[in-house]
Amino acid sequence: MAQKSSLSSTKPILLDQKFWQDFAKNNWEKKPLLLKNVKSGLLEMSDAEIFDLLVLYSDRCRKTNNPEGFKFYIQGFKVGAEDVLQVLPVKKDKSLLGYHKRMKDLFSDYCLVCDELLTVNLKKQHLLTDFTNELYRHVGYPNRFSEMGLYLGNYRKTPFGVHVDSCGVFSFPVAGTKKFRLWPSEFGKKNPALDRSFKYDKYKKDSQLLEAGPGDMTYWPSSEWHIAESDGSFSATWSLGIWVDKPQKDMVSESLKSLLDKKLGDVGHKVTTSFKNLHKPSGEVFELPEAYQQSIKLLQTLNSLELQEAFLKSWMQHISLQGFKTIPVTNCKLSVKSEIQLRSDRSLILWQQSITSKEKIYLSFGGVLVESSFKSGLLKLVKALNANKACAVSTYLKGASQKQDLVALQALANAGAVAAIK
């Protein structure tokens, strides 16, 4: 018989410090969880607000003739990108249920997936970051990223069958009932026929079933095999995936790449390697080519301050994405006459002074890294913006560095750091 796991309460369950401490100790990457009646900002968005978001995102896709971020499945088969634009929500649908009515008249079994839906909503994104910031504080910052998607439709089973991801998943139903059937990692390895399967009745007795509705939250670790089930009724569900498949060694190698590129200079750009002898007649390789000898000498000049700065810059650039694959961007063309403010007081422009050169600073937002002079007005402007002040660009960017600083500021604006004051 399938197991059920849940925590029920007549009072809303608060996702407070005690909850996160217990979650990190007992559930994170260990075992699934089902919570009933959860109090979370992620559940504050109404059906109407979510529908408006979908239409806004769909309109943007139709305008660019590019359905990137959307996937659509019919009877478990993925529709080609060129056809997705024809089945996206429109304003005339009026609601999630209105969209569902239009779709079910066309398809008996459909699934619409919208990845990163909150990238079109600057005002609501803090609901997501409030949740993830507390999560990261207790389980650690993801070396890869997190991403939030919306799944909706009347599909009876996940279109790609039983599967396992490289991410831990939180799900928040916003309409209808959602059922998730789970199997532990060891069971999936012992039963490879489960992979991508839609017929798994003989394995149900070994599964765990989580059944959630609006106001509830489920979680399962990245190692759990899983599939969503339905009786064909409509449902819409937020799904937050925290990818945990990037080891620290990869972070280290990425952090060092720009430093090594700089150190190696012309030697690093060579595409062939000159040599005297490849090996001895016996097959023994006994000497390094000159290019490798030069590389060793160049790398030996590395010092601890250079290494520390390389890691610090990489870390700042990484966390400037706030733990996500993408963050909301704004269309904000700047000039020295512009008046601007921070896009959100929860999304600061990060900066650091160079360790190897006291005259240099680095700034980062949304994965973008720019360089400026410590004595320029750009740092003063960033500090004022981070203090939640409205700023006239001309007050801060002046003199010989004005043009260069405006280019750097525009790069940060393109990443979504600031908004123009109308």
FIKE-888574 format. One line per field, with one value per residue (C-alpha): residue number from 1; residue in one letter; x negated, y negated, z. Coordinates in nm, 3 decimals. Last residue first. Layout:
<rs>
n = (NUM  ...)
res = (A  ...)
u = (X  ...)
v = (Y  ...)
w = (Z  ...)
</rs>
This chain:
<rs>
n = (422  421  420  419  418  417  416  415  414  413  412  411  410  409  408  407  406  405  404  403  402  401  400  399  398  397  396  395  394  393  392  391  390  389  388  387  386  385  384  383  382  381  380  379  378  377  376  375  374  373  372  371  370  369  368  367  366  365  364  363  362  361  360  359  358  357  356  355  354  353  352  351  350  349  348  347  346  345  344  343  342  341  340  339  338  337  336  335  334  333  332  331  330  329  328  327  326  325  324  323  322  321  320  319  318  317  316  315  314  313  312  311  310  309  308  307  306  305  304  303  302  301  300  299  298  297  296  295  294  293  292  291  290  289  288  287  286  285  284  283  282  281  280  279  278  277  276  275  274  273  272  271  270  269  268  267  266  265  264  263  262  261  260  259  258  257  256  255  254  253  252  251  250  249  248  247  246  245  244  243  242  241  240  239  238  237  236  235  234  233  232  231  230  229  228  227  226  225  224  223  222  221  220  219  218  217  216  215  214  213  212  211  210  209  208  207  206  205  204  203  202  201  200  199  198  197  196  195  194  193  192  191  190  189  188  187  186  185  184  183  182  181  180  179  178  177  176  175  174  173  172  171  170  169  168  167  166  165  164  163  162  161  160  159  158  157  156  155  154  153  152  151  150  149  148  147  146  145  144  143  142  141  140  139  138  137  136  135  134  133  132  131  130  129  128  127  126  125  124  123  122  121  120  119  118  117  116  115  114  113  112  111  110  109  108  107  106  105  104  103  102  101  100  99  98  97  96  95  94  93  92  91  90  89  88  87  86  85  84  83  82  81  80  79  78  77  76  75  74  73  72  71  70  69  68  67  66  65  64  63  62  61  60  59  58  57  56  55  54  53  52  51  50  49  48  47  46  45  44  43  42  41  40  39  38  37  36  35  34  33  32  31  30  29  28  27  26  25  24  23  22  21  20  19  18  17  16  15  14  13  12  11  10  9  8  7  6  5  4  3  2  1)
res = (K  I  A  A  V  A  G  A  N  A  L  A  Q  L  A  V  L  D  Q  K  Q  S  A  G  K  L  Y  T  S  V  A  C  A  K  N  A  N  L  A  K  V  L  K  L  L  G  S  K  F  S  S  E  V  L  V  G  G  F  S  L  Y  I  K  E  K  S  T  I  S  Q  Q  W  L  I  L  S  R  D  S  R  L  Q  I  E  S  K  V  S  L  K  C  N  T  V  P  I  T  K  F  G  Q  L  S  I  H  Q  M  W  S  K  L  F  A  E  Q  L  E  L  S  N  L  T  Q  L  L  K  I  S  Q  Q  Y  A  E  P  L  E  F  V  E  G  S  P  K  H  L  N  K  F  S  T  T  V  K  H  G  V  D  G  L  K  K  D  L  L  S  K  L  S  E  S  V  M  D  K  Q  P  K  D  V  W  I  G  L  S  W  T  A  S  F  S  G  D  S  E  A  I  H  W  E  S  S  P  W  Y  T  M  D  G  P  G  A  E  L  L  Q  S  D  K  K  Y  K  D  Y  K  F  S  R  D  L  A  P  N  K  K  G  F  E  S  P  W  L  R  F  K  K  T  G  A  V  P  F  S  F  V  G  C  S  D  V  H  V  G  F  P  T  K  R  Y  N  G  L  Y  L  G  M  E  S  F  R  N  P  Y  G  V  H  R  Y  L  E  N  T  F  D  T  L  L  H  Q  K  K  L  N  V  T  L  L  E  D  C  V  L  C  Y  D  S  F  L  D  K  M  R  K  H  Y  G  L  L  S  K  D  K  K  V  P  L  V  Q  L  V  D  E  A  G  V  K  F  G  Q  I  Y  F  K  F  G  E  P  N  N  T  K  R  C  R  D  S  Y  L  V  L  L  D  F  I  E  A  D  S  M  E  L  L  G  S  K  V  N  K  L  L  L  P  K  K  E  W  N  N  K  A  F  D  Q  W  F  K  Q  D  L  L  I  P  K  T  S  S  L  S  S  K  Q  A  M)
u = (-0.938  -1.215  -1.430  -1.475  -1.791  -1.969  -1.797  -2.095  -2.064  -2.091  -2.421  -2.556  -2.423  -2.614  -2.938  -2.885  -2.801  -3.123  -3.331  -3.166  -3.195  -3.557  -3.703  -3.474  -3.137  -2.909  -2.756  -2.517  -2.467  -2.307  -2.027  -1.951  -1.647  -1.772  -1.722  -2.053  -2.166  -2.110  -2.327  -2.603  -2.582  -2.609  -2.910  -3.070  -3.008  -3.155  -3.508  -3.784  -3.767  -3.793  -3.557  -3.511  -3.196  -3.058  -2.718  -2.559  -2.243  -2.434  -2.804  -3.052  -3.433  -3.658  -4.007  -4.249  -4.344  -4.491  -4.558  -4.271  -4.024  -3.744  -3.414  -3.065  -2.714  -2.417  -2.136  -1.822  -1.596  -1.560  -1.423  -1.491  -1.724  -1.645  -1.717  -1.708  -1.857  -2.034  -2.373  -2.210  -2.040  -1.827  -1.621  -1.444  -1.425  -1.536  -1.383  -1.624  -1.761  -1.911  -1.859  -2.065  -2.046  -2.203  -2.456  -2.559  -2.765  -2.926  -3.029  -3.172  -3.369  -3.510  -3.606  -3.768  -3.982  -4.067  -4.185  -4.397  -4.561  -4.628  -4.778  -5.039  -5.070  -5.423  -5.454  -5.177  -5.396  -5.693  -5.474  -5.318  -5.662  -5.760  -5.431  -5.500  -5.857  -5.730  -5.754  -6.001  -6.020  -5.726  -5.829  -5.712  -6.021  -6.142  -6.137  -5.848  -5.710  -6.054  -6.140  -5.798  -5.586  -5.230  -4.937  -4.644  -4.837  -4.618  -4.744  -5.103  -4.991  -4.878  -4.918  -4.848  -4.535  -4.383  -4.478  -4.297  -3.991  -3.974  -4.042  -3.685  -3.559  -3.806  -3.703  -3.330  -3.382  -3.571  -3.279  -3.049  -2.758  -2.460  -2.249  -1.985  -1.712  -1.382  -1.076  -0.748  -0.434  -0.123  0.190  0.453  0.744  0.906  0.788  0.769  0.416  0.066  -0.275  -0.582  -0.883  -1.222  -1.380  -1.753  -1.703  -1.514  -1.135  -0.926  -0.553  -0.363  0.005  0.219  0.391  0.395  0.152  0.136  -0.203  -0.218  -0.516  -0.603  -0.685  -0.326  -0.306  -0.579  -0.349  -0.129  -0.420  -0.300  -0.401  -0.773  -1.049  -1.283  -1.083  -1.234  -1.562  -1.435  -1.730  -1.849  -1.498  -1.461  -1.792  -1.694  -1.370  -1.035  -0.781  -0.425  -0.312  0.054  0.180  0.529  0.681  0.549  0.246  0.048  -0.293  -0.576  -0.930  -1.184  -1.542  -1.738  -1.937  -1.618  -1.472  -1.206  -0.875  -0.704  -0.793  -0.445  -0.386  -0.068  0.304  0.258  0.540  0.330  0.088  -0.277  -0.440  -0.818  -1.068  -1.440  -1.729  -2.095  -2.432  -2.651  -2.337  -2.385  -2.374  -2.114  -2.007  -2.070  -1.991  -1.635  -1.582  -1.698  -1.487  -1.157  -1.213  -1.353  -1.027  -0.793  -1.046  -0.970  -0.619  -0.681  -0.937  -0.711  -0.824  -1.101  -0.838  -0.743  -1.087  -0.976  -0.622  -0.493  -0.162  -0.023  0.252  0.482  0.821  0.705  0.902  1.208  0.975  0.760  1.037  1.181  0.834  0.776  1.104  1.006  0.682  0.879  1.008  0.942  0.976  0.641  0.459  0.296  0.051  0.172  0.068  -0.274  -0.361  -0.338  -0.682  -0.842  -0.735  -0.481  -0.606  -0.412  -0.247  0.106  0.037  -0.258  -0.349  -0.676  -0.725  -1.042  -1.135  -0.817  -0.987  -0.791  -0.929  -0.582  -0.422  -0.670  -0.608  -0.233  -0.275  -0.474  -0.206  0.071  -0.096  -0.150  0.216  0.316  0.093  0.251  0.602  0.522  0.407  0.049  0.012  -0.103  -0.465  -0.446  -0.419  -0.178  -0.136  0.194  0.080  -0.287  -0.415  -0.780  -1.017  -1.342  -1.717  -1.838  -1.694  -1.450  -1.566  -1.837  -1.770  -1.394  -1.429  -1.638  -1.401  -1.096  -1.261  -1.362  -1.009  -0.810  -0.488  -0.236  0.116  0.326  0.552  0.242  0.143  -0.201  -0.204  -0.344  -0.137  -0.257  -0.136  0.000)
v = (-5.900  -5.766  -5.524  -5.176  -5.016  -4.681  -4.487  -4.340  -4.617  -4.867  -4.712  -4.740  -5.098  -5.185  -5.052  -5.256  -5.562  -5.509  -5.513  -5.833  -6.012  -5.915  -6.246  -6.459  -6.377  -6.090  -6.159  -6.454  -6.390  -6.052  -6.214  -5.978  -5.850  -5.701  -5.344  -5.328  -5.089  -5.373  -5.607  -5.346  -5.285  -5.659  -5.697  -5.397  -5.552  -5.891  -5.787  -5.759  -5.381  -5.352  -5.119  -4.757  -4.570  -4.222  -4.103  -3.798  -3.988  -4.269  -4.328  -4.602  -4.586  -4.858  -4.984  -5.236  -5.011  -4.762  -4.398  -4.363  -4.544  -4.714  -4.531  -4.591  -4.446  -4.634  -4.558  -4.358  -4.376  -4.755  -4.683  -4.839  -5.088  -5.442  -5.657  -6.010  -6.034  -6.343  -6.169  -5.919  -5.585  -5.348  -5.136  -4.827  -4.624  -4.276  -4.021  -3.752  -3.445  -3.114  -3.207  -3.219  -3.594  -3.649  -3.882  -3.575  -3.438  -3.769  -3.828  -3.476  -3.514  -3.850  -3.712  -3.402  -3.601  -3.855  -3.583  -3.420  -3.751  -3.822  -3.475  -3.518  -3.385  -3.417  -3.038  -3.036  -3.223  -2.990  -2.682  -2.821  -2.883  -2.520  -2.411  -2.614  -2.474  -2.116  -1.893  -1.606  -1.233  -1.052  -0.686  -0.490  -0.268  -0.455  -0.771  -1.019  -1.325  -1.471  -1.829  -1.990  -2.279  -2.297  -2.405  -2.638  -2.907  -3.151  -3.067  -3.149  -3.494  -3.585  -3.303  -3.524  -3.685  -3.354  -3.207  -3.487  -3.457  -3.079  -3.075  -3.122  -2.863  -2.606  -2.678  -2.659  -2.328  -2.191  -2.299  -2.045  -2.137  -1.899  -2.056  -2.240  -2.391  -2.349  -2.556  -2.430  -2.644  -2.443  -2.477  -2.204  -2.104  -1.763  -1.462  -1.222  -1.340  -1.209  -1.377  -1.154  -1.093  -0.931  -1.091  -1.178  -1.555  -1.560  -1.602  -1.893  -1.962  -2.275  -2.336  -2.650  -2.528  -2.148  -1.869  -1.492  -1.328  -0.956  -0.739  -0.442  -0.077  0.044  -0.158  0.046  0.306  0.026  -0.140  -0.206  -0.558  -0.482  -0.735  -0.531  -0.266  0.012  -0.063  0.107  0.147  -0.208  -0.347  -0.165  -0.303  -0.660  -0.654  -0.637  -0.919  -0.970  -1.332  -1.427  -1.780  -1.903  -2.203  -2.558  -2.726  -2.414  -2.492  -2.252  -2.250  -2.041  -1.929  -1.932  -1.688  -1.537  -1.188  -1.053  -0.871  -0.980  -1.264  -1.413  -1.405  -1.204  -1.267  -1.600  -1.845  -2.159  -2.379  -2.375  -2.702  -2.726  -2.865  -2.816  -2.772  -2.798  -2.622  -2.637  -2.669  -2.875  -2.671  -2.466  -2.708  -3.054  -2.925  -2.835  -3.169  -3.353  -3.122  -3.216  -3.592  -3.568  -3.422  -3.675  -3.941  -3.858  -3.999  -4.362  -4.291  -4.056  -3.936  -3.715  -3.561  -3.314  -3.151  -2.838  -2.817  -2.464  -2.396  -2.043  -1.888  -1.584  -1.587  -1.860  -2.121  -2.178  -2.115  -2.410  -2.670  -2.561  -2.565  -2.923  -3.025  -2.833  -3.028  -3.349  -3.603  -3.377  -3.696  -3.815  -3.535  -3.218  -3.031  -2.770  -2.917  -3.034  -2.672  -2.568  -2.688  -2.547  -2.194  -2.028  -1.778  -1.451  -1.335  -1.345  -1.701  -1.879  -2.249  -2.410  -2.781  -2.968  -3.056  -3.095  -3.328  -3.539  -3.847  -3.998  -3.656  -3.579  -3.914  -3.860  -3.516  -3.664  -3.926  -3.667  -3.432  -3.712  -3.818  -3.456  -3.446  -3.765  -3.627  -3.298  -3.500  -3.548  -3.517  -3.156  -3.248  -3.481  -3.178  -3.057  -2.684  -2.504  -2.143  -2.050  -1.747  -1.644  -1.417  -1.273  -1.336  -1.609  -1.867  -1.681  -1.630  -1.882  -2.150  -2.120  -2.141  -2.457  -2.596  -2.536  -2.685  -2.996  -3.055  -2.899  -2.939  -2.658  -2.800  -2.684  -2.379  -2.175  -1.882  -1.736  -1.490  -1.164  -0.902  -0.552  -0.347  0.000)
w = (-1.472  -1.252  -1.450  -1.309  -1.179  -1.144  -1.423  -1.609  -1.871  -1.585  -1.472  -1.827  -1.846  -1.528  -1.678  -1.997  -1.786  -1.588  -1.907  -2.030  -1.695  -1.624  -1.745  -1.534  -1.386  -1.288  -0.948  -0.974  -1.346  -1.272  -1.071  -0.785  -0.597  -0.271  -0.150  0.040  -0.236  -0.483  -0.276  -0.249  -0.626  -0.700  -0.471  -0.644  -0.986  -0.894  -0.980  -0.722  -0.687  -1.063  -1.244  -1.346  -1.447  -1.369  -1.495  -1.326  -1.237  -1.070  -1.017  -0.938  -0.929  -0.790  -0.882  -0.734  -0.442  -0.688  -0.592  -0.346  -0.571  -0.384  -0.388  -0.520  -0.522  -0.664  -0.421  -0.492  -0.187  -0.221  -0.567  -0.906  -0.742  -0.844  -1.145  -1.278  -1.624  -1.759  -1.771  -2.006  -1.949  -2.156  -1.914  -2.041  -1.723  -1.630  -1.394  -1.268  -1.444  -1.336  -0.975  -0.654  -0.609  -0.952  -0.785  -0.582  -0.872  -0.969  -0.609  -0.580  -0.903  -0.796  -0.453  -0.601  -0.844  -0.572  -0.334  -0.603  -0.692  -0.325  -0.274  -0.546  -0.900  -1.044  -1.054  -1.313  -1.561  -1.509  -1.548  -1.865  -2.017  -1.953  -2.107  -2.422  -2.433  -2.472  -2.164  -2.145  -2.073  -2.235  -2.238  -2.543  -2.557  -2.866  -2.652  -2.662  -2.843  -2.901  -2.989  -2.959  -3.087  -2.954  -3.170  -3.094  -2.907  -2.716  -2.366  -2.459  -2.569  -2.216  -1.965  -1.664  -1.804  -1.912  -1.575  -1.391  -1.614  -1.557  -1.182  -1.065  -1.313  -1.178  -0.818  -0.890  -1.069  -0.767  -0.547  -0.709  -0.941  -0.931  -0.657  -0.857  -0.638  -0.826  -0.737  -0.882  -0.875  -0.951  -1.163  -1.172  -1.394  -1.346  -1.543  -1.249  -1.182  -1.119  -1.096  -1.128  -0.907  -0.855  -0.548  -0.552  -0.579  -0.250  -0.221  -0.099  -0.079  0.018  0.089  0.057  -0.261  -0.264  -0.190  -0.213  -0.151  -0.227  -0.128  -0.344  -0.282  -0.322  -0.644  -0.818  -0.979  -1.111  -1.295  -1.647  -1.751  -1.739  -1.797  -1.568  -1.378  -1.591  -1.412  -1.094  -0.856  -0.927  -0.878  -0.547  -0.419  -0.511  -0.314  -0.497  -0.515  -0.639  -0.649  -0.640  -0.706  -0.630  -0.804  -0.827  -0.666  -0.581  -0.424  -0.507  -0.366  -0.558  -0.488  -0.810  -1.020  -1.155  -1.135  -1.366  -1.392  -1.713  -1.950  -1.979  -1.599  -1.563  -1.601  -1.780  -1.704  -1.737  -1.550  -1.446  -1.335  -1.304  -1.055  -1.100  -0.858  -0.949  -0.986  -0.677  -0.466  -0.146  0.173  0.359  0.634  0.493  0.146  0.252  0.422  0.110  -0.108  0.054  0.069  -0.286  -0.417  -0.261  -0.363  -0.727  -0.698  -0.792  -1.062  -1.255  -1.597  -1.459  -1.230  -1.502  -1.488  -1.671  -1.806  -1.854  -2.028  -2.008  -2.217  -2.215  -2.388  -2.625  -2.819  -2.599  -2.304  -2.416  -2.431  -2.095  -1.942  -2.057  -1.895  -1.582  -1.561  -1.613  -1.868  -2.173  -2.381  -2.242  -2.421  -2.287  -2.514  -2.762  -3.098  -2.973  -2.894  -3.261  -3.377  -3.062  -3.152  -2.922  -2.665  -2.654  -2.331  -2.469  -2.583  -2.421  -2.427  -2.321  -2.253  -2.151  -2.507  -2.714  -2.969  -3.216  -3.036  -2.995  -2.939  -2.663  -2.494  -2.517  -2.357  -2.066  -2.002  -2.046  -1.798  -1.549  -1.573  -1.507  -1.199  -1.068  -1.125  -0.952  -0.651  -0.541  -0.165  -0.176  -0.243  0.056  0.279  0.548  0.496  0.541  0.499  0.478  0.286  0.319  0.133  0.276  0.296  0.057  0.298  0.522  0.882  0.968  0.706  0.763  1.140  1.114  0.852  1.070  1.377  1.184  1.056  0.773  0.968  0.953  0.946  1.241  1.217  1.160  0.942  0.873  0.589  0.454  0.279  0.203  -0.090  0.000)
</rs>
